[in-house]
Amino acid sequence: DALPIYLAGLTVHNAGADPGGGRARAILELRVTNTKTKRVRNERRIRDFTFLQDDSGAWKIWNEVSPAGELARRLLAVPADQRDALIASEPELSSDDTLAGLTNEAGRLQGLQKPDEVLDALGAQGRLARALANQDVLGTSLMRVGSLRMMTGRYPEASVAFTAAREAFVTEENQAEIAACDANLANL
């Protein structure tokens, strides 16, 4: 199902050009409507653009990319107790792209078998998802925390994570994920 998406705002930062080309960062404020629940949620998307001039001298978009990884690494580079202040001072960090970057970073760290760093990344993601009212990402993040806690025998903490994930998915009326949470809770 296609979700109705409305552009609510656009800001351009760091625009510049030199003989090699141009660049700009766009911050898009979107309104996304869930067709099932009819809830409208705000999203902030960040895109980095690279421009080149064609033979006529007109600027054309050469490349467009999300800086998700960069945003996530910047957030994780500061101590946990300083992250809220950093997010408040840099609106780009308060974005759905940072949430996506944190998902990727947690996966990368899990592949390196660094469970404490995975939990740190997922904790940052959960905190940001709550701030952005993104219940789907919050629930998924909490499910991953619960699974890690369960694998390490920390069952009470796993139960707390799975219960909180279930609450997030109930808000979004996501029956499949609610059932997954129930199954995980039953296995504890």
C-alpha positions in Angstrom: 0.0 0.0 0.0 1.3 3.4 -0.9 1.4 5.9 1.9 0.2 9.4 1.2 3.2 11.7 1.8 3.1 15.4 1.9 6.1 17.8 1.8 5.6 20.2 4.7 9.0 21.9 4.5 12.3 22.1 2.8 15.5 23.7 4.1 18.8 23.7 2.2 22.1 23.8 4.2 25.8 23.8 3.3 25.1 24.7 -0.4 28.2 25.6 -2.3 30.0 25.2 -5.6 33.5 25.1 -6.9 35.1 24.3 -10.3 34.6 20.6 -9.5 30.9 20.8 -8.9 28.3 21.7 -6.3 26.9 20.3 -3.1 24.0 20.9 -0.8 22.2 19.2 2.1 18.4 19.2 2.1 16.3 18.7 5.1 12.8 17.6 4.2 9.9 17.8 6.6 7.2 15.2 5.6 3.7 14.2 6.7 3.1 10.5 6.2 -0.4 9.0 6.6 -0.8 5.4 7.6 -3.6 4.2 5.3 -4.6 1.5 7.8 -4.8 3.6 11.0 -5.3 7.0 9.4 -2.6 8.4 11.7 -0.4 11.1 10.4 3.3 11.0 11.5 6.0 13.6 10.9 9.2 12.5 9.3 12.4 14.4 8.8 14.6 13.2 5.9 18.1 14.4 5.1 19.7 14.1 1.7 23.1 15.1 0.4 23.2 16.2 -3.2 26.1 16.6 -5.6 25.7 18.7 -8.7 27.6 18.9 -11.9 27.3 21.3 -14.8 26.4 19.9 -18.2 27.7 21.2 -21.5 25.2 24.0 -21.6 26.3 25.2 -18.1 23.1 24.1 -16.4 23.5 22.4 -13.0 22.2 18.8 -12.9 21.9 16.5 -9.9 24.7 14.0 -10.2 24.2 12.1 -6.9 21.8 12.0 -4.0 22.4 10.0 -0.9 21.2 9.8 2.7 23.9 10.5 5.3 22.4 8.0 7.6 25.6 6.3 8.6 27.4 9.6 9.2 24.6 10.9 11.4 24.4 7.7 13.5 28.2 7.6 14.0 28.2 11.3 15.0 25.5 10.6 17.6 27.2 7.5 19.0 30.6 9.3 19.2 29.4 11.3 22.2 28.7 9.9 25.7 25.1 8.8 26.2 24.4 11.6 28.7 25.3 14.2 26.1 23.3 12.9 23.2 20.1 14.8 24.0 22.0 18.1 23.9 23.6 17.2 20.7 20.3 16.3 19.1 18.8 19.6 20.3 21.7 21.5 18.8 21.8 19.7 15.4 18.3 19.1 13.9 19.7 16.8 11.3 20.3 14.2 14.0 16.6 14.3 14.9 15.7 12.5 11.7 14.5 9.2 10.3 17.8 8.9 8.5 19.6 8.8 11.9 17.2 6.1 12.9 18.1 4.1 9.8 21.8 4.7 10.4 21.5 3.4 13.9 19.8 0.2 12.6 22.8 -0.3 10.2 25.3 0.6 12.9 23.8 -1.9 15.4 23.9 -4.6 12.7 27.5 -3.8 11.9 28.5 -4.0 15.6 26.6 -7.2 16.0 28.6 -8.7 13.2 31.7 -7.6 15.1 30.4 -9.4 18.2 30.3 -6.3 20.3 27.0 -6.8 22.3 27.5 -3.8 24.6 28.0 -1.4 21.7 25.0 -3.0 19.9 22.9 -2.3 23.0 24.2 1.3 23.2 23.3 1.9 19.5 19.8 0.3 20.0 19.4 2.4 23.2 20.1 5.6 21.3 17.8 4.5 18.5 15.0 3.7 21.0 15.4 7.1 22.7 15.4 8.9 19.3 12.4 6.9 18.0 10.4 7.9 21.1 11.3 11.5 20.6 10.2 11.3 16.9 7.1 9.3 17.9 8.2 6.6 15.4 6.5 3.5 17.0 7.5 1.1 14.3 11.2 1.8 14.7 10.8 1.9 18.5 9.2 -1.5 18.6 11.7 -3.1 16.2 14.6 -1.6 18.3 13.1 -3.0 21.5 12.6 -6.4 19.9 16.3 -6.5 19.1 17.2 -5.5 22.6 14.9 -8.2 24.0 16.5 -10.8 21.8 20.0 -9.8 22.8 19.0 -9.9 26.5 17.3 -13.3 26.0 20.4 -14.8 24.3 22.6 -13.7 27.3 20.2 -15.1 29.9 19.0 -11.7 31.1 15.3 -12.8 31.0 13.8 -10.0 33.2 15.4 -7.4 31.0 14.3 -9.2 27.9 10.7 -9.3 29.3 10.7 -5.5 29.8 12.0 -4.9 26.3 9.5 -7.3 24.6 6.6 -5.8 26.7 7.6 -2.3 25.7 7.9 -3.4 22.0 4.5 -4.9 22.2 3.0 -1.6 23.4 4.7 0.2 20.5 3.3 -2.2 18.0 -0.2 -2.0 19.6 -0.1 1.7 19.0 0.5 1.0 15.3 -2.0 -1.8 15.2 0.8 -4.1 13.8 -0.7 -7.5 14.5 2.2 -9.5 13.1 4.7 -7.8 15.4 2.3 -8.0 18.4 2.2 -11.8 17.8 6.0 -11.9 17.6 6.2 -10.1 20.9 3.7 -12.5 22.5 5.7 -15.5 21.2 8.9 -14.1 22.6 7.3 -13.3 26.0 5.9 -16.9 26.1 9.4 -18.3 25.5 10.9 -16.5 28.5 
